[in-house]
Amino acid sequence: MKAKEAMHKGVEWVSPDTPVTGIAKEMLEQDIGALPIDENDRLIGIVRDRDITLRAVANSKEISSLTARDVMTEGSSQRNAITPNC
């Protein structure tokens, strides 16, 4: 099986101002563990379920006030994790 056959089709992108609670709900509904963060049609980071756990829950942050920008892993190096060459 090739990676492209197992990949989730139609990746959703969210803005850095998207509430973390909305991101978690989207992950649950789509049965995914990460969402790419887009600003001005450019990938600026990714939010993984692990990011939410470690940067929000484990640090006792008030989740309802956090956005993607607060918990995301920044950097274009995430591009390869999101769009592998298949």
N, C-alpha and C positions, 0 to 999 in steps of 0.2 A: 504494500500500500504506500502510495506517495503522500507526502505531507499535505499537498493541496486537496487530496481526497478526504482528508480528515478535518480540514480547517473549517471554521465557521464562515459561512458565506454572508456577505453584506455587513461588514463591520460597521458598528455605530461609532461615531466620534462625538465627544462632548466638549463643551467649552470649559476653560479653567474656573469659571464662576458657577459651575453646576454644583449644587449641594451634594455633599457626600451621601446623604440619605437617598437622594435620587439615583446616584451612581450604584449604590448597593442594591436598590430595587431593580434597576436595569440589569445588573449582573444576575440577580435571582431569576428574573423573568426570561432572560436569554440563555441561562445556564452557562455563563462564562465567568472567568476569573480575572479579567482585565479589560479596561477600556482606554483607548488612546485619547489624548487630550490635544485639541486643535485650537490654534489661535491664528487668525488671519490666514487660513488655508495652509497652515504649517504645523507639523507635528512638534509639540513642545515637551511632551512627556507621556506618561502612562500611569494610570491608577490600577493597581492590582488589589485583590482582596487582602493580600498580605500588607500592603501599604496602609489600608484602612485599619487593619488589626494593630499594627505596630505603631503607627504615627497618631492614631486617634484613640482607640480603645485602650491599649496598654499604657498610654500616657494620661489616661483619665481626662481626655479633652471632652468638651461639650460637643458631641457629634452634630447636633442640629445646627450649630453655627459654623461648621467647617465646609469648605469648598474643595473642589478638585485641586486647586493650586496649593492648598494647605497640606495635602497628603501625597501628592503625585511624586513619582520618580522623574526627575527632569533629565532632559538631554536628548539629542538626536540619535544617540547610540541605541536608543530603544527601537528605532525604525526596523532593525533586523529582527527583533523579537516579534514585531507586529506583521511585517510583510516579508516573509522568507522568500528566497529565490527558488520557486518550485517549477 
